[in-house]
Amino acid sequence: MSVPKSQDSSKARLQKASYSESDLLCTVLTGTGRGAVAVVGLRGGRALEVLSQCFQPATAVKFQSGQIRYGQWIGLETKSLAPESVVVTPISDDLFEIHCHGGPAAVSRIISDLQAIGATRVRSGHPYHGQSLLLAEADEVLSRCTTSKTASITMQQRRSGMLKWVQDHIHSFRDSAEWGSKVREEASEILKRRTLGKVLTEPFRVVFCGQPNVGKSSLLNRIVGYDRSITFDLAGTTRDVLAASTVIDGWPVELLDTAGIRERAGAIEREGIDRAMQVAETADLLLLISEPKQSDQLFAMMKLLQRDDSASFHPNMRTVLNKCDEAENGDFSQFASYDYLVSALHGDGIERLMVDMVSDLNQLKLEEGDPVPLTARQNHVLAKIIDAAGEHDRKRLLNCLMDGEVG
């Protein structure tokens, strides 16, 4: 059996170092640390033979370069260890990538099995030879992904996505307004996905703000499913910013519970309020929370959170009425100005609130291979491509996007 050699020059190659083609090499391609997915590279003339001993594909189809093969890593200890779910991707007839769970146990098992069969683990130096900066950045981002959804998006960028978009335009370069206009328009669309790229490695920040004792802490506890925040029926209980990490619809989310905001406060409480205001400015989503007894003060609260340098509010703010179960006679008509009516105590309205927290992210529907900027550098170069004066400048910037920094 053999795998047809890939004609894609962008594909990764394990560094030969001082080894010959007959040697069997393995290495961990992703960085050290927590991650949803880890990638182990296997290279050598016996790579396919070794895989046939340890990997049991779900379908008996001949390996083809660039395909994705799901199956079970049965390894050598078939009696004492349960199989690991893995994905194997052939890059060429002697180079394979094994994608497994990002935890150290799964990686260690695969490496141990490969070494037991005779593979030499390559530890020093970067495992790739001649790869583009875009690929290196995708590898670094992949090592920091914490959910399968974010890892899947990053892997698309590694296999096609941004890399293919840049290569296609470099190869099709024409010193014409038509070529330049197309690159500029597509770069503008790609840059709209920068928030999505950011969330691949940094959780989506949702900040809870509101007056004291409206149930911000209880609401956070209800969403994460355990008591992360201190709750007590006393105004000003939360004096600092408390954070809790969770996953909503596959997206990593950080919930931040802030001190109650009010105009009259003592020195210690004032410090907590100042921190709350600062954190609110950094929010990807700001939830302004109130409760029935204070519902008439919603606009006053919004004014307190108004930005100092303008008459604008936070660009992504939603209003939430907690304790809706305490509304007199169950009459909700007076609360029509609120975006959400919820009860942290009973769970009413919580599911809809959680779905809508990440609705903006989910609205960025990606087709297979759609480019997503993964780093601040990529965002920076894309912005320069949009503003470039001519087609030759755009081509130069595309090359910089592929392989180097831009000043």
C-alpha positions, 0 to 999 in steps of 0.5 A: 500500500502507498499513499500518492505524494501530495503536490501541495508545497504548503504541507508540513514536513517533519525535519529530516535532521540527521536521520535517513529516509528509512528511519521512523520519526514521531513528534508532538506537533502541537504546543505543550499545555491544555488543548481540545486537540493534539497532533502527533506527526509520524514520518518514515518509510514504515509509517503506513505499516506502523499505523496498520498495527495501531490504528483501526479506521472506521472504513476500509478505504485506501489512504489518500493524501489530504483525506481525513480518516476517523477511527480508533487508536487500539495501540499495543495494550489492547487488553488493558486500555480502551481504544482512543478516538482519533483522526488520521490525515495522510500528508504523503506516502511517508508522512501522517498526522494523528489528531487525538484528545489534547490531554497528556494521557492520550498523547503519551499513549500514542507516542509510547506505542510508536516508540515501542514499535521502533519510532524515534521521538524528535524533541529538539527544534521545530518539527516542520521544515520550510512552513509558512508563518501562517501555518506556524501561527495556526499551530500555536493557536491550535495548542491553546484551543479549549473546545472541539469547535474552536479546534475544528475552526483552527484546523480548517485554517491550517489545512486551507482557509487563510493559507489557500486564500493567500496562495490563490491570490498570489498565484493569480496576480495580475496588475489590474484594478479587477484583481486588486478590487477582488482582493480588497473586497475579500480582505474586508469580509475576512476582517469581519471575522476577527472576533471569531478568530479572537475567541479561538484562544480567548474566551468570550467575555460576558460581564454582569453589571447592575445595582446591588442585590439584583441577583447577579451572583445567583444568575452567574451560579445558575448559568455555570451550574455551581456556586462560583459566586458568593450570594447573600441578601445584603447590598454590596456583598460582591466587592471584587470581580469574580470570574467563572469559565464555562462553554456555551454551544461549543464556545469558551465563555468567561462570565464576570460578576461585578460589584453592585453599582450605585451612586451613593457608596462608601470608600471600600464599596466605591473601589469595587464599583470602579473595578466593575466600570473598568471591566464593563468597558472590556466586555464582549457582551455587557448584561445590565441586570435589574429586578422588579423593585428597581425596574424603574431605575434602568435608564439611570443605571444605563447613564451610570455606565455611559462612556465618559468620552461620548453619549454612547453606551456599550456597543453590545449591551443587553438588559436583563430583568432577574427575579421575574417570579417576584413580579406583582400578579405576574404582570410583565407588561411593565417590563417590555423595555427589557431584552430578557426576563429571567429567574435565577432561582427557578431557571425561567428564561435562562436557556434563551439567555445562554443561547443569545449570549453567543448568538453573534458568534453563531451568526458568523456561519462558516463554509468549509475553507472560509478564511478566518484571521487567527492573530492580531498580526493577521488582522493588521496585515489584512487592514493594510491590504484593504488600504493599500494604494496599488496592486503591487503593494497588495501582492507584497502584503499578501506575501507578508501575510504568508511569511513575515511581519509588516511594519 
